[in-house]
Amino acid sequence: MPDGCTIGAKVVGARALLFKNRDLVYEDFKDSAIFDDTLFAVTGMNIGSGAKAGVSVGFNKWGLAACSSTVLIRPAEAYDFLLEEVLRNARTLDEAYRIVSTSLETGKRYQWCNFVVATPNEVGAIEIGDGVCDIERDPKMITRANHHNKLSTGDVLAKASRQEREAGGPLYTSERRRQTAAKMLESAKSVGDIISIVSTHSPGKGFDSICRHRTRKAGEDKLMGETAYSYIVEMSTGRAGGIEFRMHVARSNPCSNPFKEVLVDFGSSPQEKERVVKGFP
């Protein structure tokens, strides 16, 4: 599913925080979740068919969280499948990058995208283009939007059609969103601070706005879409080494809708896992 996401992550003491605003052209979009013994995640969707495909944001029992953002729509596989493979198998940022690079080396091709990955020890961004990938890592914080910072794809993105960019919007609007998120993330220390980031507006609340609004005015660009969901993953490491997992979820614009906290226990019964999935916002 092509989207106009702003994503990022930060390690704050014993906690790792990861966030994603999911900006979509679809109206009245309803998400769904999967929860098993290995991962808890929000399902992705295949471009064109609308069928569920892989995952869009989530975390695994080993303490690795990840989310995605579209960069360019191409006639290739949905990157949601690759992100699910990462979450089902990787325990570190290096392992996540190895899974991505190995998949590309075998000849598989995906929609151009960014993955932001967080563990209790570091964060990073994995950029995926036309059969190539690159990684940026940091001990504390990382942000991405709908363009690459490491791969040399700027000229291609600047010349891309509106349909190839869809909700990602013009290149300069994506750059503005990432810069705004990065500046705010520098001082962020809490879930409340992350909520402030995902609720931030540009004056027009459009393509360059982290929290995006559909005005429904005559002549409005339908590809702009709006923020359909906002997610914040919180992983807290205890003194004994165990990890407590939470996902904070707001449906529609986070600036005006409450976040619901989803507490995830990988040791819970199948019945409890099913209850959590059914109650997902």
PAZAPA-4460 file (N, C-alpha, C; in steps of 0.05 Angstrom, whole numbers, plus 32768, in hexadecimal, padded with zeros to 4 digits):
% residues 281
    n_x    n_y    n_z   ca_x   ca_y   ca_z    c_x    c_y    c_z   seq   type   mol
   8011   7FE8   8000   8000   8000   8000   8011   8019   8000     1      M     A
   800F   802A   7FEC   801F   8043   7FEC   8015   8056   8001     2      P     A
   8026   8062   8010   801E   8074   8025   8031   808C   8027     3      D     A
   8029   80A0   8037   8039   80B7   803A   8044   80B9   8056     4      G     A
   804F   80A3   8060   8057   80A1   807C   806F   80B3   8084     5      C     A
   806E   80BC   809D   8085   80C7   80AB   808B   80B4   80C1     6      T     A
   80A4   80AA   80C2   80AC   8095   80D5   80C6   809D   80E3     7      I     A
   80CA   8090   80FB   80E3   8096   8109   80E5   8085   8122     8      G     A
   80FB   8087   8130   8100   8077   8148   8115   8085   8159     9      A     A
   8114   807F   8173   8127   808A   8185   812B   8078   819D    10      K     A
   8144   8075   81A7   814A   8067   81BF   814C   807B   81D6    11      V     A
   813C   8078   81EA   813C   808A   8201   8141   807A   821B    12      V     A
   8159   8079   8224   815F   8069   823C   815A   804B   8236    13      G     A
   8148   803F   8246   8142   8023   8244   812A   801E   8231    14      A     A
   8122   8033   8223   810B   8030   8211   8113   8036   81F4    15      R     A
   8106   8028   81E2   8108   802E   81C6   80EC   8036   81BC    16      A     A
   80EA   804D   81AF   80D1   8057   81A4   80D2   8058   8186    17      L     A
   80BD   804E   8179   80BC   804F   815C   80A0   805A   8154    18      L     A
   809F   806B   813F   8085   8076   8138   8081   8076   811A    19      F     A
   8067   8076   8113   805F   8077   80F7   8044   8085   80F4    20      K     A
   8042   8099   80E3   8029   80A4   80DA   8022   8097   80BF    21      N     A
   800C   808A   80BD   8004   807C   80A4   7FF1   808E   8094    22      R     A
   7FFB   809B   8080   7FEB   80AE   806F   7FE2   809F   8056    23      D     A
   7FC8   809D   8052   7FBD   808D   803C   7FA8   809D   802C    24      L     A
   7FA5   8096   8013   7F90   80A3   8003   7F75   8097   8007    25      V     A
   7F73   8080   8015   7F5A   8073   8019   7F4B   8080   8030    26      Y     A
   7F30   8083   802E   7F20   808E   8043   7F15   8077   8055    27      E     A
   7F11   807D   806E   7F05   806A   8081   7F15   8050   8082    28      D     A
   7F2F   8052   8081   7F40   803A   8082   7F40   802E   809D    29      F     A
   7F3E   8013   809F   7F3E   8005   80B9   7F55   7FF1   80B8    30      K     A
   7F67   7FF3   80CC   7F7E   7FE2   80CE   7F78   7FC8   80DB    31      D     A
   7F8A   7FB5   80D9   7F88   7F9B   80E8   7FA3   7F93   80F1    32      S     A
   7FA4   7F81   8105   7FBD   7F79   8111   7FC1   7F5B   8110    33      A     A
   7FDA   7F52   8113   7FE0   7F36   8116   7FF1   7F33   8130    34      I     A
   7FED   7F1E   813E   7FFB   7F1A   8158   7FFF   7EFC   815B    35      F     A
   8018   7EF3   815B   801E   7ED7   815F   8036   7ED5   8172    36      D     A
   8042   7EBE   8173   8058   7EBA   8187   8072   7EC9   8180    37      D     A
   8073   7ED4   8167   808C   7EE2   815F   8088   7F00   815C    38      T     A
   8071   7F09   8151   806F   7F25   814C   8053   7F30   8151    39      L     A
   8051   7F4A   8156   8038   7F59   8156   803B   7F6F   8141    40      F     A
   8029   7F70   812F   802C   7F84   8119   8012   7F8B   810D    41      A     A
   8012   7FA3   8100   7FFC   7FAC   80F0   7FFF   7FA2   80D3    42      V     A
   7FEB   7F97   80C7   7FED   7F8C   80AD   7FF1   7FA1   8097    43      T     A
   8000   7F9A   8083   8003   7FAB   806B   7FEE   7FA4   8057    44      G     A
   7FF1   7FB0   803F   7FDD   7FAB   802A   7FEA   7FAD   800F    45      M     A
   7FE3   7F9B   7FFD   7FEF   7F9A   7FE2   7FE4   7FB1   7FD1    46      N     A
   7FF7   7FBF   7FC4   7FEF   7FD5   7FB2   7FDE   7FCA   7F9B    47      I     A
   7FC7   7FD7   7F96   7FB6   7FCF   7F80   7FA0   7FBC   7F88    48      G     A
   7FA8   7FA5   7F93   7F93   7F91   7F9A   7F85   7F97   7FB4    49      S     A
   7F92   7FA5   7FC6   7F85   7FAB   7FE0   7F86   7F94   7FF3    50      G     A
   7F93   7F7E   7FEC   7F94   7F66   7FFD   7FA9   7F6A   8013    51      A     A
   7FA5   7F5E   802A   7FB8   7F60   8040   7FD2   7F54   8037    52      K     A
   7FE8   7F61   803E   8002   7F57   8036   8018   7F60   804A    53      A     A
   8024   7F4C   8057   8039   7F52   8069   8031   7F65   8080    54      G     A
   8044   7F76   8088   803F   7F88   809F   8049   7FA4   8099    55      V     A
   803D   7FB7   80A7   8044   7FD3   80A3   8054   7FDF   80BA    56      S     A
   804E   7FD6   80D3   805D   7FDE   80EA   8059   7FC9   8100    57      V     A
   806E   7FC4   810F   806B   7FB0   8124   8085   7FAA   8133    58      G     A
   8085   7F95   8143   809D   7F8E   8153   809C   7F70   8158    59      F     A
   80B4   7F65   815F   80B5   7F49   8165   80BD   7F44   8182    60      N     A
   80BC   7F2B   818A   80C1   7F23   81A6   80DD   7F28   81AF    61      K     A
   80F0   7F2C   819C   810C   7F30   81A3   8113   7F4E   81A8    62      W     A
   80FF   7F5F   81A3   8103   7F7B   81A8   810D   7F8B   8190    63      G     A
   8104   7F83   8178   810A   7F92   8160   80F0   7F9C   8155    64      L     A
   80ED   7FB6   8150   80D6   7FC3   8145   80DD   7FCF   812A    65      A     A
   80C9   7FD0   8118   80CF   7FDB   80FD   80B5   7FE6   80F1    66      A     A
   80B8   7FF9   80DF   80A1   8003   80D0   80AB   800C   80B4    67      C     A
   8099   8014   80A2   80A0   8019   8087   8094   8033   807D    68      S     A
   809F   803E   8067   8093   8054   8058   8099   8051   803B    69      S     A
   8086   8058   802A   808A   8055   800D   809C   806C   8003    70      T     A
   80AC   8065   7FEF   80BD   8079   7FE1   80B4   807D   7FC4    71      V     A
   80B0   8066   7FB6   80A7   8068   7F9A   8098   804E   7F93    72      L     A
   8081   8052   7F85   8071   803B   7F7D   807D   8030   7F63    73      I     A
   8083   8016   7F64   808E   8008   7F4E   807F   7FEE   7F49    74      R     A
   8081   7FE2   7F31   8074   7FC8   7F2C   8085   7FB2   7F39    75      P     A
   8083   7FAF   7F53   8093   7F9C   7F62   8084   7F92   7F7A    76      A     A
   8090   7F81   7F8A   8083   7F75   7FA1   807F   7F8A   7FB7    77      E     A
   8069   7F86   7FC6   8064   7F97   7FDD   807A   7F94   7FF2    78      A     A
   8086   7FAA   7FFB   809B   7FA8   800F   8091   7F9E   802A    79      Y     A
   8077   7F9E   802E   806B   7F95   8047   8072   7F78   804C    80      D     A
   8076   7F67   8037   807E   7F4C   803B   809A   7F4A   8046    81      F     A
   80AC   7F5C   803B   80C8   7F5C   8044   80C9   7F66   8061    82      L     A
   80B9   7F79   8068   80B9   7F83   8084   80B0   7F6D   8097    83      L     A
   809D   7F5D   808F   8094   7F47   80A0   80AB   7F33   80A3    84      E     A
   80BA   7F2D   808E   80D0   7F1B   8090   80E5   7F25   80A3    85      E     A
   80EA   7F40   80A3   80FD   7F4C   80B6   80F3   7F47   80D2    86      V     A
   80DA   7F4D   80D7   80CF   7F4C   80F3   80CE   7F2F   80FD    87      L     A
   80CB   7F1C   80EB   80C9   7F00   80F3   80E5   7EF3   80F8    88      R     A
   80FA   7F00   80EF   8114   7EF3   80F0   812A   7F03   80FD    89      N     A
   8128   7F1E   80FD   813F   7F2E   8105   813E   7F35   8123    90      A     A
   8155   7F34   8130   8157   7F3D   814B   8168   7F56   814E    91      R     A
   8177   7F5D   8139   8188   7F75   8139   8185   7F84   811F    92      T     A
   818E   7F9D   811F   818E   7FAD   8107   819E   7FA0   80F1    93      L     A
   81B5   7F95   80F8   81C6   7F87   80E4   81B7   7F70   80D7    94      D     A
   81A9   7F60   80E7   819A   7F4A   80DC   8184   7F54   80CA    95      E     A
   8176   7F6A   80D1   8161   7F75   80C1   816C   7F7D   80A6    96      A     A
   8183   7F8A   80A6   818F   7F93   808D   8198   7F7B   807C    97      Y     A
   81A2   7F67   8089   81AB   7F4F   807A   8193   7F41   806C    98      R     A
   817D   7F40   8079   8165   7F34   806D   815C   7F44   8054    99      I     A
   815D   7F5F   8056   8155   7F70   803F   8169   7F6C   8028   100      V     A
   8183   7F6E   802E   8197   7F6D   8019   8197   7F51   800C   101      S     A
   8194   7F3C   801C   8194   7F21   8011   817C   7F1D   7FFE   102      T     A
   8165   7F28   8006   814D   7F25   7FF5   8151   7F33   7FDA   103      S     A
   815D   7F4A   7FDA   8163   7F58   7FC1   8177   7F49   7FB0   104      L     A
   818B   7F3D   7FBD   81A0   7F2F   7FAF   8194   7F16   7FA1   105      E     A
   817E   7F0B   7FAB   8172   7EF4   7F9E   8161   7EFC   7F86   106      T     A
   815F   7F16   7F81   8150   7F20   7F6A   8134   7F2B   7F70   107      G     A
   812C   7F2B   7F88   8112   7F36   7F8F   8112   7F54   7F8E   108      K     A
   80FC   7F60   7F86   80FA   7F7D   7F84   80E1   7F86   7F92   109      R     A
   80E3   7F9D   7FA0   80CD   7FA7   7FB0   80C8   7FC4   7FA9   110      Y     A
   80B0   7FCD   7FB1   80AA   7FEA   7FAF   80C0   7FF9   7FBE   111      Q     A
   80C9   8010   7FB3   80DE   801F   7FC1   80D3   8029   7FDC   112      W     A
   80E3   8027   7FF1   80D9   802D   800B   80EF   8033   801F   113      C     A
   80E7   8039   8037   80F9   803B   804E   80EE   8029   8064   114      N     A
   8100   801C   8072   80FA   800E   808B   8108   801D   80A2   115      F     A
   80FA   8024   80B7   8107   802D   80D0   8106   8016   80E3   116      V     A
   811D   8010   80EF   8120   7FF9   8102   812A   8003   811D   117      V     A
   811F   7FF9   8132   8127   8001   814D   812B   7FE8   815F   118      A     A
   8141   7FE9   816E   8146   7FD5   8183   814C   7FE4   819D   119      T     A
   814E   7FD7   81B3   8156   7FE6   81CC   8172   7FF1   81CA   120      P     A
   8183   7FE9   81B7   819E   7FF1   81B5   81A5   8006   81A0   121      N     A
   8194   8007   818A   819A   8019   8174   8181   801B   8162   122      E     A
   8182   802F   8150   816D   8032   813C   817B   8035   8121   123      V     A
   816B   8031   810C   8176   8034   80F1   8160   8036   80DC   124      G     A
   8169   803E   80C4   8157   803F   80AD   8163   802E   8097   125      A     A
   8153   801D   808B   815B   800D   8074   814C   8017   805C   126      I     A
   815B   8021   8048   814E   802C   8030   814F   8017   801A   127      E     A
   8139   8014   800C   8137   8000   7FF6   812F   800E   7FDC   128      I     A
   813F   800A   7FC7   813A   8015   7FAD   8137   7FFE   7F99   129      G     A
   8141   8004   7F80   813F   7FF1   7F6A   8155   7FDB   7F6C   130      D     A
   8150   7FC7   7F7D   8164   7FB2   7F80   817B   7FB9   7F92   131      G     A
   817A   7FD0   7F9F   8190   7FD9   7FB0   8184   7FE2   7FCB   132      V     A
   8196   7FE2   7FDF   818E   7FEB   7FF9   81A6   7FF8   8007   133      C     A
   81A0   8008   801C   81B5   8014   802B   81AA   8018   8048   134      D     A
   81BC   801D   805A   81B4   801E   8076   81C1   8037   8083   135      I     A
   81B2   8043   8095   81BC   8058   80A7   81B5   804F   80C3   136      E     A
   81C9   8051   80D4   81C5   8048   80F0   81CD   805E   8103   137      R     A
   81C1   805D   811B   81C7   8071   812F   81C1   8065   814B   138      D     A
   81D1   806C   815F   81CB   8061   8179   81B2   806C   8186   139      P     A
   81A8   8083   817C   8192   8090   818A   8179   8095   8179   140      K     A
   817B   80A2   8161   8163   80AA   8153   8166   80A9   8135   141      M     A
   814F   80A6   8127   814E   80A5   810A   8132   80AD   8101   142      I     A
   8131   80BA   80EA   8117   80C1   80DE   8118   80BD   80C0   143      T     A
   8100   80B8   80B4   80FD   80B5   8098   80E1   80BE   8090   144      R     A
   80DD   80C5   8076   80C3   80CB   806B   80C0   80BB   8051   145      A     A
   80BB   80C9   803B   80B6   80BB   8021   80CC   80C1   800D   146      N     A
   80E4   80C1   8016   80FB   80C3   8004   8113   80B6   8011   147      H     A
   8128   80B2   8002   8141   80A6   800C   8155   80BC   8014   148      H     A
   8164   80B6   8029   8179   80C8   8031   8195   80BD   802A   149      N     A
   8197   80A2   8027   81B1   8096   8021   81B3   808F   8003   150      K     A
   819E   8082   7FF8   819E   807A   7FDC   819B   8093   7FCB   151      L     A
   81A9   8093   7FB4   81A8   80AA   7FA2   8190   80A8   7F8F   152      S     A
   8179   80AE   7F9A   8160   80AC   7F8A   8151   80C6   7F88   153      T     A
   815D   80DC   7F92   814F   80F5   7F92   8146   80FF   7F77   154      G     A
   8156   80FC   7F62   814F   8105   7F47   8137   80F5   7F3C   155      D     A
   8137   80DB   7F41   8121   80CA   7F38   8107   80D2   7F46   156      V     A
   8109   80D7   7F60   80F1   80DE   7F70   80E6   80F9   7F68   157      L     A
   80F8   810C   7F62   80F0   8127   7F5A   80E1   8127   7F3F   158      A     A
   80E8   8114   7F2E   80DC   8112   7F14   80C4   80FE   7F12   159      K     A
   80BF   80F0   7F28   80AA   80DC   7F29   808F   80E8   7F25   160      A     A
   807C   80D8   7F1A   8061   80E1   7F17   8052   80E3   7F31   161      S     A
   803C   80F1   7F32   802C   80F2   7F4A   8022   80D7   7F52   162      R     A
   801C   80C6   7F3F   8012   80AB   7F45   8028   809A   7F51   163      Q     A
   8041   809D   7F48   8057   808E   7F53   805D   8096   7F70   164      E     A
   8057   80AE   7F76   805C   80B8   7F91   8044   80B6   7FA3   165      R     A
   802C   80B8   7F97   8013   80B7   7FA4   8013   80C7   7FBE   166      E     A
   800C   80BB   7FD5   800A   80C9   7FEE   8025   80D3   7FF8   167      A     A
   803B   80C9   7FED   8055   80D3   7FF5   805A   80F0   7FED   168      G     A
   804C   80F9   7FD8   804D   8115   7FD0   8068   811D   7FC3   169      G     A
   806A   8136   7FBC   8082   8140   7FB0   809A   813D   7FC2   170      P     A
   80B2   813A   7FB7   80CA   8134   7FC6   80CF   8148   7FDC   171      L     A
   80CC   8162   7FD6   80D2   8177   7FEA   80C0   8176   8002   172      Y     A
   80A7   816C   7FFF   8095   816A   8016   809D   8153   8028   173      T     A
   80A7   813E   801D   80B1   8128   802D   80CA   8131   803C   174      S     A
   80DB   8140   802F   80F3   814A   803D   80EC   815B   8054   175      E     A
   80D8   816C   8051   80CF   817E   8067   80C5   816E   807F   176      R     A
   80B5   8159   8079   80AA   8149   808F   80C0   813B   809E   177      R     A
   80D3   8130   8090   80E9   8122   809E   80F9   8135   80AF   178      R     A
   80FF   814D   80A4   810F   8160   80B3   8100   816A   80CC   179      Q     A
   80E6   816E   80CA   80D6   8176   80E1   80D6   8160   80F6   180      T     A
   80D2   8147   80EE   80D2   8131   8101   80ED   812E   810E   181      A     A
   8102   8131   80FF   811D   812D   810A   8123   8143   811F   182      A     A
   811C   815B   8119   8121   8171   812C   8112   816D   8146   183      K     A
   80F9   8165   8144   80E9   8160   815C   80F2   8148   816C   184      M     A
   80FC   8133   815D   8104   811B   816A   811D   811E   817B   185      L     A
   812D   8132   8175   8146   8137   8184   8140   813B   81A1   186      E     A
   812B   8148   81A8   8125   814E   81C5   810F   813B   81D0   187      S     A
   8105   8129   81C0   80EF   8117   81CA   80FA   8103   81DE   188      A     A
   80EA   8100   81F4   80F2   80ED   8209   80DC   80DA   8211   189      K     A
   80C3   80DF   8208   80AC   80D0   8212   8099   80CA   81FB   190      S     A
   8086   80B9   8201   8070   80B3   81EE   8061   80CD   81E8   191      V     A
   805D   80DD   81FC   804F   80F7   81F8   805E   8109   81E4   192      G     A
   8078   8109   81E5   8088   8118   81D2   8085   810D   81B5   193      D     A
   8084   80F2   81B3   807F   80E6   8199   8064   80ED   818E   194      I     A
   8050   80ED   81A0   8035   80F5   8198   8035   8112   818C   195      I     A
   8045   8123   8199   8047   813F   818E   8053   813F   8172   196      S     A
   8066   812D   816D   8072   812C   8152   805E   8123   813E   197      I     A
   8050   810C   8143   803D   8101   812F   8024   8113   812C   198      V     A
   8020   8126   813E   8009   8138   813D   8010   8153   8131   199      S     A
   8028   8156   8127   8032   8170   811E   8028   8176   8101   200      T     A
   801F   8190   80FD   8015   8198   80E3   8027   81AD   80D6   201      H     A
   8026   81AC   80BB   8030   81C3   80AC   8018   81D6   80A9   202      S     A
   801C   81EF   80A0   8006   8201   809E   7FEE   81F7   808D   203      P     A
   7FF4   81E9   8077   7FDF   81DF   8066   7FD5   81C3   806D   204      G     A
   7FE3   81B5   807F   7FDB   819A   8088   7FDB   8187   8071   205      K     A
   7FEC   818B   805D   7FEC   817B   8045   8003   8168   8043   206      G     A
   800F   8165   802B   8024   8152   8026   803C   8157   8038   207      F     A
   8041   8170   8040   8058   8175   8051   8052   8174   806F   208      D     A
   803A   816B   8076   8032   816A   8092   8035   814E   809D   209      S     A
   8041   814B   80B5   8044   8130   80C1   8028   8125   80C7   210      I     A
   8017   8135   80D3   7FFB   812E   80D7   7FEC   813B   80C0   211      C     A
   7FE2   812B   80AE   7FD7   8134   8095   7FB8   8133   8096   212      R     A
   7FAB   8148   808B   7F8E   814A   808B   7F83   814C   806F   213      H     A
   7F6D   813E   806A   7F5E   8140   8051   7F49   8156   8054   214      R     A
   7F4B   816B   8045   7F37   8181   8049   7F1D   817C   8039   215      T     A
   7F1F   816B   8024   7F07   8166   8013   7EFD   817F   8005   216      R     A
   7F0F   8192   8000   7F08   81A9   7FF0   7F09   81A3   7FD3   217      K     A
   7EFA   81B1   7FC3   7EF9   81AD   7FA6   7F15   81B1   7F9B   218      A     A
   7F1E   819F   7F89   7F38   81A2   7F7D   7F4F   8197   7F8D   219      G     A
   7F4A   818D   7FA5   7F5F   8182   7FB6   7F6C   816A   7FA9   220      E     A
   7F86   8167   7FAB   7F94   8150   7FA1   7F8C   8137   7FB0   221      D     A
   7F7E   8125   7FA2   7F74   810C   7FB0   7F8A   80FA   7FB8   222      K     A
   7FA2   80FC   7FAC   7FB8   80EB   7FB3   7FC5   80F4   7FCD   223      L     A
   7FBE   810B   7FD8   7FC9   8115   7FF1   7FC1   8103   8008   224      M     A
   7FA8   80FA   8008   7F9E   80E9   801D   7F9E   80F7   8038   225      G     A
   7F9F   80E7   804D   7FA0   80F1   8069   7FAC   80DC   807B   226      E     A
   7FB2   80E5   8094   7FBC   80D2   80A7   7FA6   80C0   80B0   227      T     A
   7FA9   80A6   80A9   7F94   8092   80B0   7F99   8085   80CB   228      A     A
   7FB2   8082   80D2   7FBA   8077   80EC   7FD4   8083   80F5   229      Y     A
   7FD8   8083   810F   7FF2   808A   811B   7FF9   8075   812F   230      S     A
   8013   806B   812E   801C   8056   8140   8035   805E   814E   231      Y     A
   8037   8057   8168   804F   805B   8177   8055   8040   8185   232      I     A
   806C   8034   817F   8075   801C   818C   8087   8024   81A3   233      V     A
   8082   8018   81BA   8092   801D   81D2   809D   8002   81DD   234      E     A
   80B7   7FFF   81DE   80C4   7FE7   81E9   80D5   7FF0   8200   235      M     A
   80CE   7FE6   8218   80DD   7FED   8230   80EB   7FD5   823C   236      S     A
   8105   7FD8   8240   8115   7FC2   824B   8117   7FC4   8269   237      T     A
   810F   7FAE   8278   8111   7FAE   8295   812C   7FA7   829F   238      G     A
   8130   7FA8   82B9   814A   7FA2   82C5   8152   7F85   82C1   239      R     A
   813E   7F73   82BF   8144   7F57   82BB   8149   7F50   829E   240      A     A
   8147   7F64   828D   814C   7F5F   8270   8134   7F5A   825F   241      G     A
   811D   7F56   826C   8104   7F52   825D   80FA   7F6C   8250   242      G     A
   80EA   7F69   823B   80E0   7F80   822D   80C2   7F82   822F   243      I     A
   80B8   7F9A   8236   809B   7F9F   8236   8093   7FAD   821D   244      E     A
   807F   7FA3   820F   8077   7FAD   81F5   805C   7FBB   81F6   245      F     A
   805B   7FD3   81E9   8042   7FE1   81E6   8041   7FEE   81CA   246      R     A
   8028   7FEF   81BF   8024   7FFF   81A7   800D   8012   81AD   247      M     A
   8013   802C   81A8   7FFF   8041   81AC   7FF3   8047   8190   248      H     A
   7FD9   8046   818D   7FCD   8048   8172   7FB6   805D   8172   249      V     A
   7FB8   806F   815F   7FA2   8083   815B   7F97   807F   813F   250      A     A
   7F7D   807B   813D   7F71   8079   8123   7F69   8095   8119   251      R     A
   7F70   809B   8100   7F6C   80B5   80F4   7F81   80C9   80FF   252      S     A
   7F7C   80E3   80FC   7F90   80F7   8104   7F97   80F6   8121   253      N     A
   7FB1   80F2   8128   7FB9   80F0   8144   7FB6   810B   8153   254      P     A
   7FB4   8121   8145   7FB1   813B   8152   7F96   813E   8160   255      C     A
   7F82   812E   8157   7F67   8131   8162   7F5A   8117   816A   256      S     A
   7F69   8101   816A   7F5E   80E7   8172   7F70   80DA   8186   257      N     A
   7F64   80CD   819B   7F74   80C2   81B1   7F84   80A9   81A8   258      P     A
   7F9A   80A5   81B5   7FAA   808D   81B1   7FA0   8077   81C4   259      F     A
   7F9D   805F   81B9   7F96   8048   81C9   7FAF   8037   81CE   260      K     A
   7FB4   8030   81E7   7FCB   8020   81ED   7FC5   8002   81EB   261      E     A
   7FD6   7FF4   81DC   7FD4   7FD7   81D8   7FEC   7FCA   81E6   262      V     A
   7FE7   7FBC   81FC   7FFD   7FAF   820B   8000   7F93   81FF   263      L     A
   8019   7F8C   81F8   801E   7F73   81EA   8030   7F61   81FB   264      V     A
   8026   7F49   8201   8035   7F35   8210   8037   7F1C   81FF   265      D     A
   8050   7F17   81F6   8054   7F00   81E4   8050   7EE5   81F2   266      F     A
   804F   7EE5   820C   804A   7ECD   821B   802D   7EC7   8221   267      G     A
   801B   7ED8   8217   7FFF   7ED5   821C   7FF3   7EBE   820C   268      S     A
   7FDC   7EB6   8214   7FCE   7E9F   8207   7FC4   7EA6   81EB   269      S     A
   7FBF   7E92   81DA   7FB3   7E97   81C0   7F99   7EA7   81C2   270      P     A
   7F89   7EA1   81D6   7F70   7EAF   81DA   7F75   7ECD   81E0   271      Q     A
   7F89   7ED3   81F0   7F8F   7EEE   81F7   7F9A   7EFD   81DE   272      E     A
   7FAB   7EEF   81CE   7FB5   7EFB   81B6   7F9E   7F02   81A3   273      K     A
   7F8B   7EF0   81A1   7F73   7EF5   818F   7F63   7F0C   8199   274      E     A
   7F61   7F0F   81B4   7F52   7F25   81BF   7F5F   7F40   81B9   275      R     A
   7F79   7F40   81BA   7F88   7F59   81B4   7F84   7F61   8197   276      V     A
   7F86   7F4D   8185   7F82   7F53   8168   7F66   7F5D   8163   277      V     A
   7F52   7F51   816E   7F36   7F59   816A   7F31   7F75   8175   278      K     A
   7F3F   7F7C   818A   7F3B   7F97   8196   7F4D   7FAC   818A   279      G     A
   7F5C   7FA6   8175   7F6E   7FBA   8169   7F5E   7FD1   815E   280      F     A
   7F68   7FEA   8164   7F58   8001   815C   7F51   8002   813E   281      P     A
***
